[in-house]
Amino acid sequence: MRILIVNPNTTASMTEKAAEAARAVAAAGTTILAATSRMGPASIEGHYDGAIAVPGMLAEIRAAEAQGIDAAIIACFDDTGLDAARALASVPVLGLCQSAVTTASFLAHRFTVVTTLERSRVLLEDLTRHYGMGGRAKVRAADIPVLELEDAASGALDKLTAEIEAALAEDGAEAIVLGCAGMADLAGRLQARYGVPVIDGVSAAVKMAEALVSQRLTSSKRGSYAAPLPKAYAGAMAAFAPVG
């Protein structure tokens, strides 16, 4: 089984961090491939960055599918371009947020997603409601720019742990969801520290992808995720025109 981890931002070190987390939980016989978008923002923080990131991410999925992947995982907790990717691809495509909150729902009645910036908190509140978890999930922002997660001297870990402790004390959280792919390497140590399930979206998505592929399931092509209709695209988007 070949699973693609595609980073929709252009920071290669974040791609490798996600790929390492994926390989740590992948089953024997699963190969994790990793791709970094070659155009778009260095990090995704809010709706504008997310919109600009989608074409580059779709290009990586299209190229990898031509090489025979079995599933793709979008390594951004905003589930950037997830619906578009499911329409494009013939293999299952998973998002970190949907995978993580679904996993959390198996383990805890109430849980808190701890993310980076306030603008991301608002976006993730919308996503958790969209995924049917609005009554069970609270979202907190730790005031951490995404790229600070790459800098051990930034104080990002202290900010993150402060929000986790507040979630446990104030939210009634029974589990914690790490709301950024850049936090993928922290789940194990935070779970050991706080004694509650700590869910990393990359790991959750890998196990769900393996389950879907092993069942020979993929996105329905009837209705919402039907393949895009062939038509001309103009200007810089011409290369993304559907061919049917």
Helices and strands as residue ranges (DSSP letters): E 2-7, H 12-25, E 31-36, H 47-66, E 71-74, H 82-88, E 93-95, H 96-107, E 111-115, H 118-130, E 137-141, G 146-150, H 156-166, I 167-171, E 176-178, G 181-186, H 187-194, E 198-200, H 201-214, G 235-240
